[in-house]
Structure formats: structure tokens, C-alpha cells
């Protein structure tokens, strides 16, 4: 059976359901004469009359009634197949696997999942919180939230927002060691860094006038968790570099101090990366649209 014959069967089922050739033509988006041609070819292929047609009414023949039973099932299956990929919001279903850095996921992303579930209650969510970048294809990841992703032409990137990095310390540390007034003074201070060793690292600061300063710092305490670094800083162990979204509440409460506030270490950008190009599954598109408007819309991300 060729595709044309299948289409004629769908046309026939629509004619019966709509009650007229004109109504079926409107439903299918084709002309009435085209509907009539499809029916004639279908009857010729079946070698029997399927519909009695007069100027006033239309009725199924006995063969038409038997044939319609199967065509109606075919039409129903076609509608179900279409609804599986393009249902209404409340009916969107399936699963989405999302990866994100640990800190961003725990601090921001997770807090929005409940709201997303209320809008799309049938979509299942899997969250992979990893600081290392995961291979999207090997791990079947639908959306990877990343900072400054490498350019990969086979993937699509959606910009979500940006973040800034601050030099921060505890009030106790500042009281004991003093607050540096210029980048040149930073090398003399203790540093808490996200690192796995104690090797010196270089970074560049820039003030509001555009002046740039390069500094080299050596970790006094190393930790692989940004949340862990916050707690170490609060104990007065040193100065750290952390994203502003993570420590803004602590800065407002006064439990942390912004060191050299006129100097910036540079801004980072967050993207949602996904492997879908021409056709993005509706459930994935729904999450992208949702999170783009909510994930730190006023400031930043990491």
C-alpha cells in the first residue's frame, strides 16, 4: 500500500466524521474538488462504492460502513501520534534530562522545578548536578546549563544571563588582616580557592576606569565546592573569588564583605545548550522558555 492510498483513507474518514465534503475540505485544508477526487480514486482502488452522494445528503454504503470502521481507527491513530509530539501545555509529557554545575543547580535551578511542574505536571525531570562537563550525547542530556560553552556547531546555545565575580572576605578576616585598598596588596593575603592543588594562579582585575591589573595568587586553603568555600570564608580563613549570585544575601546581611568593590574580575555568561537543531521537542522548548525568564533574570548566573 502506497502513501497516497493511506492519505485517501484519511480523507474518507474525515468526510464521514465531518458529514460533508465541504466540511472535510476545511478540516484538511484542501479544496472540495480535491476531496472529491480522492474519494473517486479510493473507490476505484477498492472497486466498490463507499458513499451515496446526492445534492442533498450523503450516506455510507454497506461496504462503506465496513471500510470506515478501519479508516476511523487509522485517523484516530494519526491524531494520537500528532498529539504525542504537539499536545497542549498541560498535556505535554515525556522526560527531560538536565545537567548543570552543582552550585548553580543547588542555589537557583532546583528552586524553579516545582513551578515548572505545576505548569507541566506530566513532564518528568532528571537533574544531573556536576561541575565537570558531561557529554550530551553519551549521557542522553536534553539541556546542559553551562558557563561560556565551547563552540560546538552540532549543538544549539540559548543565552540565559550573565554573572560577575567578587572578591569577598569575612568581617573578622578584614578586622584582623585589613582590607586591601589596591590590587597590588592582594598577594600578601591568604586565599581560599576552588582548586585541587596549591599551584599559583593568575587573574586579571579591571576597575571602572578600564585600568587592568594582573595578580598571581596562591591558595592557602583549597576546596572543590563553592558552597564549601563560602563557609570557609565565613570562618575568616582568607579571601575568595565567588560569583555574585551566590553571596549576595550574605553581603546584604553583613556576614561577608565585598573587597575592592570598584574592581571586577570579569563577567561570565550562562547558556542552555541542547542537541536539537531544526526541530526541538515541545517539552524541551517549554523548559527553555520557562527557565530563560526565571533563572536570575535581573542579575546573573554561574
Beta strands, then each sheet from edge to edge (+ up, - down):
strand 1: 51-53
strand 2: 58-60
strand 3: 94-100
strand 4: 123-129
strand 5: 143-147
strand 6: 156-169
strand 7: 191-193
strand 8: 201-207
strand 9: 212-217
strand 10: 221-222
strand 11: 239-243
strand 12: 257-259
strand 13: 263-264
strand 14: 267-274
sheet 1: 1+ 2-
sheet 2: 4+ 3+ 5+ 14- 6+ 11- 7- 10-
sheet 3: 4+ 3+ 5+ 14- 6+ 12-
sheet 4: 9+ 8- 13+
end
